[in-house]
Amino acid sequence: MTRRIVTNIALSLDGRYAKDDPMDMSWVMPYAVSDAARDHLTSLWESATTAVLGRKNAEGFLGWWPQVIDMDGADPRDVGFARWLVDVDKVVLSTTLTHAPWRHTTLEDRATADVLRDLAAGESDDPGDTGDTDGDVFVVSSASVIRAALEADLVDQLCITQFPVVLGSGPRLFEGGPDSRWQLARQVAGGDGELLLKYDRVR
């Protein structure tokens, strides 16, 4: 059985996933904590049994989310995502890391497309891997991984959180790549003008 590759990313109205300073997430945070955004993220990780991240996102996500589990007053949906992220099998794409400081993590220094194809087919280069080969492969907000997956036409579901913000400068998600056609599978409008969108690849 082929596993779905599902990707999720936040975009501004002008199609950018980051400001010129990629560490500046101030434009995201007012919308990322809405009920609509939390429900959207929950709908993605609940069906996924493998998380894929680039190194920078892995360091950011795995540096922050584990502490949410025991945080007083944390939203239960945030706690659920944090627990999933800690416990799920993770693949981190990196050309520089030689040791993964996180549990249940495999490092991959191969072409992104090759790694994703193997994961979709339920294959692993790790002889000790006994991970779940059912469920979705979820690329968690790593733009470099998502762009490579789109260029190789490997994305089965493209999930976008569109925020009502124009950044004016910064990197864009869609820069070239092959033609493709998508069908809107779900759309939800948040209370502050954000749109939560799921598109299925039409092949």
C-alpha positions as CSV (number, residue, x, y, z in Angstrom):
1,M,0.0,0.0,0.0
2,T,1.3,3.4,-0.9
3,R,1.2,6.0,1.9
4,R,0.0,9.5,1.3
5,I,2.5,12.4,1.5
6,V,0.8,15.3,3.2
7,T,2.4,18.7,3.5
8,N,1.4,21.7,5.6
9,I,2.6,25.3,5.4
10,A,1.6,28.8,6.3
11,L,1.6,31.4,3.5
12,S,1.0,35.1,3.3
13,L,-1.4,36.6,0.7
14,D,1.5,37.2,-1.6
15,G,2.6,33.6,-1.4
16,R,5.6,33.9,1.0
17,Y,6.3,31.4,3.8
18,A,8.8,33.6,5.7
19,K,10.0,37.2,6.1
20,D,13.5,38.2,5.1
21,D,14.4,37.1,8.6
22,P,13.1,33.5,8.6
23,M,13.2,33.4,12.4
24,D,10.6,36.2,12.6
25,M,7.3,34.4,13.1
26,S,5.4,37.4,14.4
27,W,3.2,37.5,11.4
28,V,2.1,33.9,12.0
29,M,1.5,33.8,15.7
30,P,-1.8,35.8,15.9
31,Y,-3.5,33.3,13.6
32,A,-1.7,30.1,14.5
33,V,-3.4,29.9,17.9
34,S,-7.0,30.2,16.7
35,D,-9.5,27.4,17.1
36,A,-9.6,27.0,13.3
37,A,-5.8,26.6,13.0
38,R,-5.6,24.2,15.9
39,D,-8.3,22.0,14.5
40,H,-6.7,22.1,11.1
41,L,-3.3,20.9,12.5
42,T,-5.0,18.2,14.5
43,S,-6.8,16.9,11.4
44,L,-3.4,16.4,9.8
45,W,-1.3,14.8,12.5
46,E,-4.0,12.4,13.7
47,S,-3.7,10.3,10.5
48,A,0.1,10.5,10.3
49,T,2.6,7.9,11.6
50,T,5.7,9.6,10.2
51,A,6.8,13.2,10.5
52,V,9.4,14.6,8.1
53,L,11.3,17.8,8.9
54,G,14.2,19.8,7.6
55,R,17.0,20.4,10.1
56,K,16.0,24.0,10.9
57,N,12.4,23.1,11.5
58,A,13.4,20.1,13.6
59,E,15.5,22.2,15.8
60,G,12.8,24.8,16.2
61,F,9.8,22.5,16.6
62,L,11.6,19.9,18.8
63,G,13.1,22.6,20.9
64,W,9.7,24.1,21.7
65,W,6.9,21.6,21.6
66,P,8.0,19.0,24.1
67,Q,7.7,21.6,27.0
68,V,4.1,22.2,26.0
69,I,3.1,18.8,27.3
70,D,3.5,19.9,30.9
71,M,2.6,23.6,30.4
72,D,-0.1,24.9,32.7
73,G,-3.2,26.0,30.8
74,A,-2.0,24.7,27.5
75,D,-4.8,24.0,24.9
76,P,-5.5,20.2,24.8
77,R,-5.0,20.3,21.0
78,D,-1.5,21.8,21.5
79,V,-0.7,19.1,24.1
80,G,-1.9,16.4,21.7
81,F,0.3,17.7,18.9
82,A,3.3,18.0,21.2
83,R,2.9,14.4,22.4
84,W,2.5,13.1,18.9
85,L,5.6,15.0,17.8
86,V,7.7,13.6,20.6
87,D,6.5,10.0,20.1
88,V,6.1,9.7,16.4
89,D,8.8,8.3,14.1
90,K,10.6,11.3,12.7
91,V,12.8,11.7,9.7
92,V,15.1,14.7,9.7
93,L,16.7,15.7,6.4
94,S,20.2,17.2,7.1
95,T,23.6,17.3,5.5
96,T,25.2,18.5,8.7
97,L,23.9,16.6,11.6
98,T,25.7,13.4,12.6
99,H,23.6,12.6,15.7
100,A,19.9,13.1,16.3
101,P,19.3,14.5,19.8
102,W,15.6,13.6,19.6
103,R,13.8,10.3,20.3
104,H,12.4,8.2,17.5
105,T,14.4,10.1,14.9
106,T,16.3,9.0,11.8
107,L,18.7,11.3,10.0
108,E,18.8,11.3,6.2
109,D,21.5,12.8,4.1
110,R,20.0,11.9,0.7
111,A,18.0,13.6,-1.9
112,T,14.6,14.7,-0.4
113,A,12.7,13.0,-3.3
114,D,14.4,9.7,-2.7
115,V,13.6,9.7,1.0
116,L,10.0,10.6,0.5
117,R,9.6,7.9,-2.2
118,D,10.9,5.3,0.2
119,L,8.7,6.5,3.0
120,A,5.6,6.4,0.7
121,A,6.5,2.9,-0.2
122,G,6.9,1.9,3.4
123,E,10.7,1.3,3.0
124,S,13.5,2.4,5.3
125,D,17.3,2.4,5.1
126,D,17.5,1.7,8.8
127,P,17.7,-2.1,9.5
128,G,16.5,-1.5,13.0
129,D,13.5,0.4,12.0
130,T,10.2,-1.1,13.2
131,G,8.1,2.0,12.7
132,D,4.5,2.0,11.5
133,T,4.4,1.8,7.7
134,D,0.7,2.6,7.6
135,G,-0.7,6.1,8.0
136,D,0.3,9.3,6.3
137,V,3.8,10.8,5.9
138,F,3.4,14.3,7.2
139,V,5.9,17.0,6.2
140,V,5.6,19.5,9.0
141,S,6.0,23.1,7.7
142,S,9.5,22.6,6.3
143,A,9.4,24.7,3.1
144,S,12.6,23.3,1.6
145,V,11.2,19.7,1.9
146,I,7.8,20.7,0.6
147,R,9.3,22.5,-2.4
148,A,11.5,19.5,-3.3
149,A,8.4,17.2,-2.9
150,L,6.4,19.5,-5.2
151,E,9.1,19.6,-7.8
152,A,9.2,15.8,-7.8
153,D,5.4,15.6,-7.9
154,L,5.3,13.5,-4.7
155,V,2.7,15.5,-2.7
156,D,-0.7,13.9,-2.4
157,Q,-2.3,16.5,-0.2
158,L,-1.1,20.1,0.0
159,C,-2.4,21.9,3.1
160,I,-2.1,25.7,3.3
161,T,-2.9,28.1,6.1
162,Q,-3.4,31.4,4.3
163,F,-3.0,34.4,6.6
164,P,-4.4,37.8,5.7
165,V,-0.9,39.4,5.7
166,V,1.2,40.8,2.8
167,L,4.9,40.4,3.6
168,G,6.2,42.2,0.6
169,S,9.5,40.4,0.6
170,G,10.9,37.0,1.6
171,P,11.0,33.6,0.0
172,R,8.0,32.1,-1.9
173,L,6.8,28.5,-1.8
174,F,6.0,28.3,-5.5
175,E,9.1,29.2,-7.6
176,G,9.0,27.2,-10.9
177,G,8.4,23.5,-10.8
178,P,6.1,21.3,-12.9
179,D,2.5,22.0,-13.8
180,S,0.0,20.3,-11.6
181,R,-3.7,20.3,-10.9
182,W,-5.4,20.2,-7.5
183,Q,-8.9,19.7,-6.2
184,L,-10.1,21.6,-3.1
185,A,-10.9,18.9,-0.5
186,R,-11.7,21.2,2.5
187,Q,-11.8,24.9,3.3
188,V,-12.4,26.6,6.6
189,A,-12.4,30.3,7.3
190,G,-11.1,31.4,10.7
191,G,-12.5,34.2,12.7
192,D,-9.6,36.6,11.9
193,G,-9.6,36.2,8.1
194,E,-7.3,33.2,7.9
195,L,-8.2,30.3,5.5
196,L,-7.4,26.7,6.2
197,L,-7.2,24.8,2.9
198,K,-6.6,21.2,1.8
199,Y,-5.9,20.4,-1.8
200,D,-5.7,16.8,-3.2
201,R,-3.4,16.2,-6.1
202,V,-5.4,15.3,-9.3
203,R,-3.3,12.8,-11.3
